[in-house]
Amino acid sequence: MATDPGSAQTYVIITFDDAHESIYSTALPIMNEYEFKATNVINTGCIGGEDKLSWQEVEEFEFDYGWETAGHTLHHISMPNNPIEIVEYEIYQDWLNLQEHGLSHSTFALPGGNATEEHYEIILQYYENVRTSRDLCMHTPLDRKNLGYFSYHTDYTAEHAIARIIKAVEYNESIVVIGFHRILEDAMGHPRNCKPDDFRKIMKFIFENGFEVITIKEACEMLS
């Protein structure tokens, strides 16, 4: 499906937001079965907290498995609801923490998908790629400052994500970004959880249909 003659190749990008520990305990083993990598979107001020990834785990993703690490502000703040000085500190310190740990630091995901032009001016001092929270059709050349994604919600099934990938192929999209937050059997009231069996079905579909899975950084370097 991904390499259908007469259509451009569609790359699949998997992202995980907010550094929940289930990314390491549940998603990683499934990803490793298929030798897939992802973009790990983290709030560095929360690393090591309750139910959060540790720095050792974050580093393992990138250094052992080839994942990309991306910024998301220190504490997942609502940028429009905070003074610009706080926003700038949250963006800069988050980026600096990534850099000091030797991690990737070229991609930033907007918390909640909200940012003003003034926020963008700050973000682009430190980051090259910006992922929004809108589900966009993305073609070559990619707009590195306006990347979209399909966010998996708790009331979805695997078929919702699979349908979005199929749509990307039908529309000759260069990339399709499928975004997850938690991979738990019990959502515990969280609005963006994917059950492990559904996550496995999505990864199996991607593998069996021959899609190449890359990171946001790799996509932007290849297709911008």
Number of C-alpha atoms within 10 A of each C-alpha: 15 21 15 10 8 7 14 16 19 26 23 23 23 23 24 22 22 23 25 21 21 17 24 19 14 17 21 17 12 18 19 11 12 14 13 21 21 25 25 29 23 28 26 27 16 19 22 16 12 10 12 19 22 19 13 10 19 22 19 14 22 19 13 9 16 17 25 26 27 31 34 28 29 21 17 19 18 15 22 12 9 11 9 14 8 12 20 19 14 23 26 19 16 23 27 17 17 20 13 9 11 12 20 18 22 20 28 27 23 22 21 14 13 14 15 9 8 10 17 14 11 16 26 15 10 17 20 15 24 23 22 20 18 14 15 17 17 21 18 15 11 18 16 19 17 14 23 24 21 20 21 21 18 20 11 15 17 19 13 14 23 17 11 16 26 15 14 24 22 13 15 19 20 20 29 27 29 22 24 23 24 28 25 20 12 13 15 8 8 12 13 18 23 26 18 19 15 17 23 18 16 19 21 15 17 21 16 10 11 12 18 15 24 21 24 30 20 12 19 19 12 11 14 11
